[in-house]
Amino acid sequence: MRTNIDRLPPDTALIIMPPFSNLDMIVPGIYQTGTTGLIIETMNEYRIKMIINATYEMPLLKHSDIISFRVPVEDDCQEPIENYFDDVADLMEATRLRGYGSIVHCMAGVSRSATLILAYMIKYTTFTLYEAFLHAKSIRQPIRPNIGFIQQLIKYEQRLNNGRKSIDLEQIHLGLQPQVKIFVPKFYRSHYPELYELEIQRQLSYWNSNNN
């Protein structure tokens, strides 16, 4: 017998289930999830007063006691998500200082929302970007900001820390396609070999789809 989930497209069926639907506390007062993790009862339990919706497509949550703020970006390397780093981080920190929590979500809770939380962490905690990434991924395993967002986070860390950065990028040279420029955080190779390979394939597919 087919369930409702069985009738959904595979990608959609995947992101409405754990771990994407989990509500994960990345640091005190700051939570991350996908769209299906927005459950009013849970938000009441965690004293949520701020929701950052990092999508174009999903409607803002309407609730009399919760502020919703949209960051209208696609999960695309070319999107200027850095334009929202300071505003979103400041909103979340102001909410935390009042004793309440913030949720950052995108569609799956993988790239856009992770990027905004990492920006918050390098502005308002003692984590470097490298440390923030390791910490966040130890709590929410699926996180994987696209390479354009990683590059913007590196620039943001440099701006906040007098030019210092904690992540270096490695350029990957493909023998059969030397014109393709692929960059991957160096630490992926040693810490996350599967993510390292996945990121190469993701960027290669992106390049091919935009140059054919």
N, C-alpha and C positions, 0 to 999 in steps of 0.2 A: 504493500500500500504506500503510495507516494504522499509525503508530508508537504506542508507549505514550503518548507526550506528546500525540498527537492525540486520544486518548480521554479526556484530562483536561478538566475544566471550564476555560474560557478563563482565568479569574483564577488558577487553580492552576497551569496550564501556564506562565503568564507568570512567576510568582514563583520557580519552580524553576530558571529559566535566568538567565544574566548579563543585566544587571548585579546583579540581586537576590541571586544565589548567590555573587557575588564576596566574598572575604574582604579587606576594605580596612583598612589601618592608618591611622587618623585622626590620632593622635599616637603617639609612641613607646610601645610596650607596650599600646596600646589599639586593638582591632580590632572591626570591625562587619561583620555579614553577616545574611542571612536563614537560615531553618532548614536549607536544603539546602547551606549553606556550611560545615556542621560536619563536617569530614573529619579523622579521627584522624591520618592521616599529615601533613596540613598543620599541625595543632595541635602535633604533636611538633616539626616543623620550626621553628615560631615560639615554642617553649617556653611554650605556653599552660598555665596552672595554674588559671585561674578562668574560669568561664562564667556569664554573667548571662542567664538565660532570661526575657525580658520578655513572657511569654504566660501565659494560663490553660491553653491547650489542648495545648501541645506537651510531651511528656515530658522530664524532666530527663535530661541525658546521664549515663550511668553509666560511670565510668572510675576505676580505683583511684588514679590520680595527679592527678586534676583535681577541683576543688571546683565544684559547681553550685549556684547561688543563684537562686531564682525570685522574680520581681517580677510578682505576679498581677494584671495590668491588661489591659483591653481597649483597643483603639485608639478611644477614645470621649472626646469633649471633657469629659465629666463625671467621668472617672476621676481619683482623687487620686494621680497618679504622683509628685507632689512628696513624698509621705510616704516615699519610698525614695531620694530624691536623696543624702542624706548617707551612708546605709549603703552604697549601691552605690559611690559615689565613694570612700569610705574603703577598701572592699574592693579596688577596682582599684588605688588608690594603694599600699596595703600590698603587693599582689602585684608591682607595678612596682618598688618599692624592694628587693624580694628578687631582682630580676633576671629576672622572668618576665612573661608577657603575659596579658591578659584579653580575652575575646571577649564582646561584647554582641550578642545577637540577639533578634529577634522573629520574626514570620512571614515578612515580606518584607525586613526591614532598612530600613524607611522612616520610621516614626513613633516607636514606643515605644523602640526601641533608640537611635535618633538622639537622642531627648530625654534619655536617661540619660547618653549620652556628652557631650552639650552641658553637662549639669549638672556632670559631672566636670571638663570643661575650664574652666568659670568658677570652680570651686573650687580646682583644683590647677595651672592654668597661668596665664599672664599674659593670656590672651585675655579680652576682654569677650564677652558673649553674642553681640553683633553680629559680632565678628571670628571667634568660634568657629563660628558658622553659615556664614559665607562660606568659612572654611577647610574645614570638614567637607564642604560641598556641592561644593567644588572637587575633592575626592577621591572622594566617593560621591554622584554626581549625583542619584539618586532620593530622597534624604532629604527629608522633608516632615512635620515634626511637626504634628499637628492644632492648631487654634487654642487649645483649652483647655490643651494642653501648653505652647504658647508662652507663654500668660499665666502659667502656673505657673513657667516658667523666668525670666520677667521679675521676678516676685516673689522668686524665689530669688536672682537677681543683686542685687536691691535689699537683701535681707537680708544678703548677704555684703559689700556695698559701701556701707554707711551711707546707703541710700536711693537711690543713684545707679543709673541704668539706661541701657542703650545702644540699646534698641529701643523705638520708639513705635508704637502701633497707630493705624490710620486707620479710622474708621467709614464704612462704605459705605451710602449711602441709596438705596434702590430705590423709584423713583417709584410703581410699581404695587403694591408691598407695603411701605408705610412702617412697618408693625408689625414687620418682620423686622430684627433687629439683627445686622449682619455687621461683624466687625473683622478687619483684615488688617495685618500688619506693613508700615509705610510703605515700607521699602526694597524690598519685593517689586515695587512698581510700576516702579521704575527699574532694578533689578538682574535681576529675574526676571519679566518681563511675562506669560509663559505661566503661571507659578505663581500670579501675582496673580489672573488670570482663573479659574484652576482652583480656587483657594481660595474665591473668591466663589461659584462654582457648587457646590462641596462643602458650604459652610455653608448655602446656600439649600436644597439637597436635604435636608440634615440637619434644618433647621427645618421644612420641609414634611412630612417623614416623621414628625416628632414632634408635629405640630399639626394633623393631619388625622384 
